[in-house]
Amino acid sequence: MNWIEALLLGLIQGLTEFLPVSSSGHIEIGHALLDIHDSNNLVFTVLVHGATVLSTIIVFRKELYHLFSG
């Protein structure tokens, strides 16, 4: 997988994460449409989900701080 394909799949992940449908499914559809047959698909999927969690924590850091500080 080259960096353009990774960027496109990352955008798909980011845009569909908060929709009430499976963002993992969209990543797999993206793999099929881009004809990506890489052995690291699972690693990539885990990494983009981790990046989504990290970005959500960063965006909501003030709210999370207030929630956990009491």
C-alpha positions in Angstrom: 0.0 0.0 0.0 1.4 3.4 -0.9 0.9 6.6 1.0 -1.9 7.9 -1.3 -3.9 4.7 -0.7 -3.2 5.0 3.0 -4.3 8.6 3.0 -7.5 7.8 1.1 -8.4 4.9 3.5 -7.6 7.1 6.5 -9.9 9.8 5.2 -12.6 7.1 4.7 -12.1 6.0 8.3 -12.2 9.5 9.7 -15.3 10.6 7.8 -17.3 7.5 8.6 -16.2 6.8 12.2 -19.1 8.8 13.8 -21.8 7.6 11.4 -24.0 4.8 12.7 -22.5 2.4 10.3 -19.3 0.3 10.4 -16.2 2.4 9.6 -14.3 -0.9 9.5 -16.6 -2.0 6.7 -15.9 1.1 4.8 -12.2 0.5 5.1 -12.7 -3.0 3.7 -14.8 -1.6 0.8 -12.0 0.9 0.2 -9.4 -1.9 0.1 -11.6 -3.7 -2.5 -12.2 -0.6 -4.6 -8.6 0.3 -4.6 -7.6 -3.3 -5.2 -5.3 -3.4 -2.2 -4.1 -6.9 -1.3 -1.6 -6.1 1.4 -0.7 -8.5 4.2 -0.7 -5.6 6.7 -4.4 -4.7 6.4 -5.2 -5.6 10.0 -2.2 -3.5 11.2 -3.4 -0.6 9.2 -7.0 -0.9 10.4 -5.8 -1.0 14.0 -3.6 2.0 13.5 -6.4 4.2 11.9 -8.8 3.2 14.7 -6.1 4.1 17.3 -5.6 7.5 15.5 -9.3 8.1 15.6 -9.4 7.4 19.4 -6.4 9.7 19.9 -8.0 12.5 17.8 -11.2 12.2 19.7 -9.4 12.4 23.1 -7.6 15.5 21.8 -10.7 17.2 20.6 -12.7 16.5 23.8 -9.7 16.9 26.2 -11.3 19.8 28.2 -14.6 17.9 28.6 -12.7 14.7 29.6 -10.6 16.7 32.1 -13.8 18.1 33.8 -15.4 14.7 33.8 -12.6 12.9 35.5 -11.6 15.7 37.8 -15.0 15.7 39.4 
